[in-house]
Amino acid sequence: MTAATTKTPVFDRFAAAVADFGSPFYAEERQRDIWNEASAFGLQLFLWGSLILSAAMFWVGGRAGLPYGLALLIFASLPSYFVLAYARRLGVDVPMKGSLRGRRLVAVLVAYVANLGGVAVALDQQRPSGGFLGGLLIGTAGAAGFLGSMSWLQRRRRQRAEDADPTHPGL
């Protein structure tokens, strides 16, 4: 092998520097697993929050909110592309594993349609700038979806606890 073939690719060096994979923190397996789950939760929260916030910027802010909402969508998309690229480099094809199905797929589609609708409204010159009602509807739908999801997760958690231990009162 030549020196050029053994050199670590730029993307891998970048990922290692950003995530600080060499840190002693990653040496303990349980700690590493919890951190990975917490990071995945944080990424998902960031992505969903960005989708909802950008839709609100389009619907409520109208044309004035358009550049900020678009910047947020682009900025929020970058981490997910890097995550997918990193996983793919390590042999995991996330989209092929079916991470988006059922309710999650519907929620993502609703969020993207809300963003597209908001962009269309923001670009419509004939519409008065009173997009408050649209923003209120989007926000209400988002809050209802969030609360419904939390309720569903709580029921699912209780069911799992009962399945594991029928004498357990649930969480």
C-alpha positions in Angstrom: 0.0 0.0 0.0 1.2 3.5 -0.7 0.9 6.4 1.6 -2.0 7.8 -0.5 -4.1 4.7 0.0 -3.6 4.5 3.8 -4.4 8.1 4.4 -7.7 8.7 6.2 -10.3 10.4 3.9 -11.1 14.0 4.6 -14.7 13.2 5.5 -13.7 10.7 8.1 -11.1 13.1 9.6 -13.8 15.8 9.7 -16.3 13.5 11.4 -13.8 12.3 14.0 -12.8 15.9 14.8 -16.4 17.1 15.1 -17.6 14.2 17.2 -14.3 13.8 19.2 -14.3 10.0 18.8 -10.9 9.7 20.4 -12.3 11.1 23.7 -11.9 8.8 26.8 -15.7 9.4 27.2 -16.4 6.9 24.5 -14.3 4.1 26.2 -17.2 3.0 28.5 -19.8 1.1 26.4 -23.0 2.0 28.4 -22.0 5.6 28.6 -21.3 5.6 24.8 -24.7 3.9 24.0 -26.6 6.4 26.2 -24.8 9.3 24.5 -25.5 7.9 21.1 -29.3 7.6 21.9 -29.3 11.1 23.4 -27.6 12.5 20.3 -30.1 10.7 18.1 -33.0 12.2 20.1 -31.4 15.6 20.0 -31.0 15.4 16.2 -34.6 14.3 15.7 -35.8 17.1 18.0 -33.8 19.6 16.0 -35.0 18.3 12.7 -38.7 18.2 13.7 -38.5 21.6 15.4 -36.8 23.1 12.4 -39.6 21.8 10.1 -42.3 23.2 12.3 -40.5 26.5 12.9 -39.8 27.0 9.2 -43.4 26.4 8.3 -44.4 28.9 10.9 -42.0 31.4 9.5 -43.5 31.0 6.0 -47.2 31.1 7.2 -46.9 33.8 9.8 -43.9 35.9 8.4 -45.1 35.8 4.8 -42.7 37.1 2.2 -40.6 38.7 5.0 -40.1 35.4 6.7 -39.2 33.5 3.4 -35.4 33.9 3.5 -35.2 33.0 7.2 -37.4 29.9 6.8 -35.5 28.8 3.7 -32.1 29.3 5.5 -33.4 27.3 8.4 -34.6 24.5 6.2 -31.2 24.3 4.4 -29.3 24.6 7.7 -31.4 21.8 9.3 -31.0 19.6 6.2 -27.2 19.6 6.4 -26.8 17.6 9.6 -29.2 14.9 8.4 -27.3 14.5 5.1 -24.0 14.3 7.0 -25.5 11.7 9.4 -26.7 9.6 6.4 -23.4 9.9 4.6 -21.4 8.9 7.7 -23.7 5.9 8.3 -23.5 4.9 4.6 -19.7 5.1 4.7 -19.8 2.6 7.6 -22.1 0.2 5.7 -25.5 1.2 7.1 -28.1 2.4 4.6 -30.6 4.1 6.9 -33.4 4.7 4.3 -33.3 1.0 3.4 -33.9 0.1 7.0 -37.4 1.7 6.8 -36.9 4.4 9.4 -39.9 6.4 8.0 -43.1 4.5 8.0 -46.6 4.7 9.4 -47.3 7.7 11.6 -43.7 9.1 11.2 -44.0 9.1 7.4 -47.4 10.8 7.6 -46.0 13.4 10.0 -43.0 14.1 7.8 -45.2 14.5 4.8 -47.6 16.8 6.6 -44.6 19.0 7.8 -43.2 19.2 4.3 -46.6 20.0 2.8 -47.0 22.7 5.4 -43.6 24.1 4.4 -44.4 24.0 0.7 -47.8 25.6 1.3 -46.2 28.3 3.4 -43.7 29.0 0.7 -46.5 29.2 -1.9 -48.5 31.6 0.4 -45.4 33.7 1.1 -44.7 34.0 -2.6 -48.3 35.0 -3.5 -48.2 38.8 -3.9 -52.0 39.1 -4.0 -52.5 37.7 -0.5 -52.5 40.2 2.4 -49.8 39.7 4.9 -52.2 38.3 7.6 -50.9 34.8 7.6 -51.6 34.5 11.4 -54.6 32.2 10.9 -52.5 29.8 8.8 -49.7 29.9 11.3 -52.2 29.3 14.1 -53.6 26.3 12.3 -50.1 24.8 11.6 -49.1 25.4 15.2 -52.2 23.8 16.6 -51.8 20.8 14.3 -48.2 20.5 15.3 -49.0 20.7 19.0 -51.8 18.2 18.6 -49.5 15.9 16.7 -46.8 16.2 19.4 -49.3 15.6 22.3 -50.8 12.7 20.4 -47.4 11.2 19.8 -46.4 11.6 23.5 -49.7 9.9 24.5 -49.1 7.1 22.1 -45.6 6.6 23.3 -46.7 6.6 26.9 -49.4 3.9 26.2 -46.8 1.9 24.3 -44.3 2.1 27.2 -47.0 1.0 29.6 -47.9 -1.9 27.4 -44.3 -3.0 27.2 -43.9 -2.8 30.9 -47.0 -4.9 31.5 -45.9 -7.4 28.9 -42.5 -7.7 30.6 -44.0 -7.9 34.1 -47.8 -8.4 34.4 -47.6 -7.3 38.1 -45.9 -4.0 37.2 -48.3 -1.0 37.5 -46.9 0.7 34.4 -44.8 3.9 34.0 
